[in-house]
């Protein structure tokens, strides 16, 4: 079976895009008709970017899990829905068919209900990549609770911030997690977080590693025991909560250029249609294929292309608990070999890192099942693109370079595998429904080709964010106020002579380290919490593997004299406050920071120095004290 809305040629793509621009409501109603609705929508689209207000399929009634599970249980109950590969290659893998996954999701949905969960509650999920993570996510969606998944690498402080912001009442976690040769004590990190989270009433704990944990009477319970209770109650089925298309499906926190991470909100109907449509078209998924997205479900890529996109298409999605380099750098290729993976979707940072380990790790692994390769998260350099193409795809698998954001829900700009042309380091063309444009600093559109500017989108697409949780004004200010009537992405972009788009990177104070978004302000705040620090400034610099590395300029107060020790302490502080992913790669102690007369740090100058560009610093005439720049240049790391 193929999908009626799967685009099969360049011409079909062009027609679809044209129709989506000329008659967007008709176009998207036609796509949305392919899903299971309890009631069709009252209006397809209602929007204005000033408030902003974006509503798709309003009045439509559905449950996304019926589209991801029930409808496939009817037609293909024994198709594998999730294949799971453990961290340790000697641990037995698991497969859950659609029938089995449906059963487990219903069961756990009943666990949630037994623990007082109801529609509209916010539930924090802090787990590693085990099948129960997907089950927990879908069980929330089943009962209309709003999930907020927090990546298993975040610190207690970060979890606490997110739980408090969303006022969650339940946490779902595990005793511990395996990651490479490390054991992460998830439950004890949760315990630390919950000291400052009075809204939490229940903690449901899955047994994974068996490390001892503390269980607090009345608050904490074991996943397995709760399942037993449901079995004893005999209520295996859980009817899906009927949701409005515009009811919230989930919150996912993401970093910006200022303040704490914001809770990006996605809703049920539009997000479902968007992840499904982009999954089927970008990857050209064919029934029966195995799709392996290597992201963690703690990030948007995992939400959209491990869970909702594939499952809503009745696909087989592969979940991997471990990391690409353990037990050795051949792990991805072992997995491709073992499960005959058809589609591999990963990040440029992983490609560069595996490339650096050398091609010995590929030898003897049969990669001939691969038909489509994908990348996401950051710009891919041409060298990595060609290595991926030659050594993994054997020049026989189209590469899709998919540009998108947490806020966009799914892919906005990408080639369609084997259907529209690929171009190294270019995301190429907008998906149907996406109307990109480039603007200059004044918000004036830059027309024509061979131009670059700031990337904006001028019309809503079904998967776009609706608000930032609890603070709609922040959503307006961040995305809709820079340019009138446009969604601003925060990315710089070039449009070449063919009209193809190449995303060049962030133009705001957001770093992209190994494909993870990190706000400079967040890292600075964490560093400044160290007792020895007066002030700090963070910039990104080009890093061979990570894409961007974190360079910290730090002023000390002189309390601590051992500088090397202080560097380590600062890294510890950042890991504690945010998580290990935000640790600086380089720390340079300075006596002052380049500031304007009004006290603003001139990051532009620091960025140049960190990049090694010390001769051409641009206009420095507004600097309060030019001598600090000479000192910083001289001691550059
Ligand atoms: C999916 C995801 C979003 C930011 C985005 C870009 C960068 C993502 C690409 C890319 C160049 C790509 N969501 N980005 N994909 N840059 N080419 N194909 O990563 O919210 O975590 O990050 O990532 O800067 O604004 S995210």
Boltz pocket constraint, residues with backbone or C-beta under 6 A from the ligand:
constraints:
  - pocket:
      binder: B
      contacts: [[A, 254], [A, 300], [A, 301], [A, 375], [A, 376], [A, 377], [A, 378], [A, 379], [A, 380], [A, 401], [A, 402], [A, 403], [A, 404], [A, 405], [A, 406], [A, 407], [A, 413], [A, 427], [A, 489], [A, 490], [A, 491], [A, 503], [A, 504], [A, 505], [A, 506], [A, 512], [A, 515], [A, 516], [A, 517]]
      max_distance: 6.0
